[in-house]
């Protein structure tokens, strides 16, 4: 099923709203917060692809390739990749994240969100 630009934006905002409920002082919360930032960024990228190209990506690999190959958003790839990697670490590895990691992830997300909003 294909989703609309607005549906992707709404999903990103829902995820950010749930993220705001996390208590970052609790064990594991920072990792999940980073993961939520990544998935919000993913939905902003999908909103862009849907709005500008008329299609989205179903897989992480194809999405990464499309980001790198699109001259309007290729500069976002390092931020996107870092968020994706941090999210993967949070989900699959036994990594302890700290407030600095969260600030870094937030900066990456903010960069992606701002750039995408300017394009759509």
C-alpha positions as a printed NumPy array, in Angstrom:
array([[ 0.   ,  0.   ,  0.   ],
       [ 1.275,  3.449, -0.88 ],
       [ 1.016,  6.15 ,  1.741],
       [ 0.592,  9.858,  1.209],
       [ 3.022, 12.578,  2.159],
       [ 0.684, 13.646,  4.956],
       [ 0.382, 10.121,  6.33 ],
       [ 4.166,  9.896,  6.589],
       [ 4.35 , 13.29 ,  8.308],
       [ 1.6  , 12.234, 10.706],
       [ 3.431,  8.989, 11.546],
       [ 6.646, 10.931, 12.191],
       [ 4.799, 13.333, 14.486],
       [ 3.048, 10.49 , 16.336],
       [ 6.396,  8.841, 16.962],
       [ 7.865, 12.112, 18.222],
       [ 4.861, 12.551, 20.51 ],
       [ 5.388,  9.122, 22.029],
       [ 9.096,  9.867, 22.359],
       [ 8.247, 12.912, 24.467],
       [ 6.686, 10.539, 27.017],
       [ 9.96 ,  8.707, 27.656],
       [11.787,  9.259, 30.907],
       [15.384,  9.515, 29.728],
       [16.601,  8.808, 33.255],
       [15.372,  5.205, 32.983],
       [17.671,  2.479, 31.684],
       [17.307,  1.955, 27.952],
       [15.175,  5.026, 27.343],
       [17.878,  6.97 , 25.493],
       [18.383,  4.11 , 23.062],
       [14.67 ,  3.919, 22.347],
       [14.514,  7.691, 22.021],
       [17.26 ,  7.543, 19.391],
       [15.38 ,  4.761, 17.611],
       [12.24 ,  6.874, 17.566],
       [14.214,  9.779, 16.091],
       [15.462,  7.483, 13.345],
       [12.001,  6.222, 12.456],
       [10.647,  9.765, 12.476],
       [13.439, 10.781, 10.1  ],
       [12.616,  7.777,  7.925],
       [ 9.018,  8.968,  7.619],
       [10.129, 12.49 ,  6.712],
       [12.298, 11.02 ,  3.951],
       [ 9.385,  8.885,  2.791],
       [ 7.14 , 11.978,  2.78 ],
       [ 9.697, 13.669,  0.523],
       [ 9.895, 10.709, -1.867],
       [ 6.12 , 10.465, -2.006],
       [ 5.619, 14.197, -2.574],
       [ 8.442, 14.788, -5.038],
       [ 8.814, 11.459, -6.822],
       [ 5.428,  9.854, -6.316],
       [ 6.839,  6.72 , -4.687],
       [ 8.481,  5.593, -1.49 ],
       [10.895,  2.849, -0.542],
       [ 9.991, -0.359,  1.234],
       [13.491, -1.372,  2.34 ],
       [16.263,  0.343,  4.259],
       [18.872, -0.475,  1.616],
       [16.871,  0.968, -1.277],
       [15.989,  4.047,  0.792],
       [19.644,  4.674,  1.587],
       [20.541,  4.307, -2.091],
       [17.762,  6.693, -3.149],
       [18.872,  9.289, -0.585],
       [22.454,  9.116, -1.838],
       [21.38 ,  9.383, -5.479],
       [18.997, 12.319, -5.071],
       [20.969, 15.548, -5.446],
       [18.39 , 17.497, -3.412],
       [18.833, 15.342, -0.306],
       [22.122, 13.494, -0.763],
       [23.777, 15.868,  1.717],
       [21.451, 14.413,  4.388],
       [22.836, 10.923,  3.975],
       [25.554, 11.141,  6.67 ],
       [22.983, 12.282,  9.247],
       [20.486,  9.654,  8.121],
       [23.103,  6.889,  8.177],
       [24.314,  7.894, 11.646],
       [20.755,  7.817, 12.987],
       [20.157,  4.455, 11.356],
       [23.358,  3.011, 12.83 ],
       [22.631,  4.366, 16.303],
       [19.126,  2.943, 16.099],
       [20.453, -0.441, 15.047],
       [22.898, -0.411, 17.966],
       [20.061,  0.487, 20.331],
       [17.89 , -2.347, 19.078],
       [20.387, -5.165, 18.595],
       [23.543, -4.451, 20.579],
       [24.134, -3.996, 24.267],
       [25.13 , -0.356, 24.015],
       [24.822,  2.184, 26.783],
       [23.916,  5.567, 25.373],
       [24.342,  8.876, 27.142],
       [22.955, 12.398, 26.863],
       [25.678, 13.32 , 24.362],
       [24.596, 10.503, 22.059],
       [21.022, 11.704, 22.307],
       [22.036, 15.3  , 21.487],
       [23.952, 14.049, 18.445],
       [20.948, 12.026, 17.266],
       [18.673, 15.022, 17.829],
       [20.928, 17.233, 15.701],
       [20.872, 14.657, 12.903],
       [17.091, 14.434, 13.073],
       [16.658, 18.222, 13.167],
       [18.859, 18.594, 10.079],
       [16.846, 16.014,  8.151],
       [13.462, 17.361,  9.242],
       [14.326, 20.975,  8.402],
       [15.714, 20.105,  4.974],
       [12.753, 17.901,  4.069],
       [10.198, 20.453,  5.245],
       [11.864, 23.063,  3.035],
       [11.508, 20.754,  0.032],
       [ 7.931, 19.627,  0.499]])
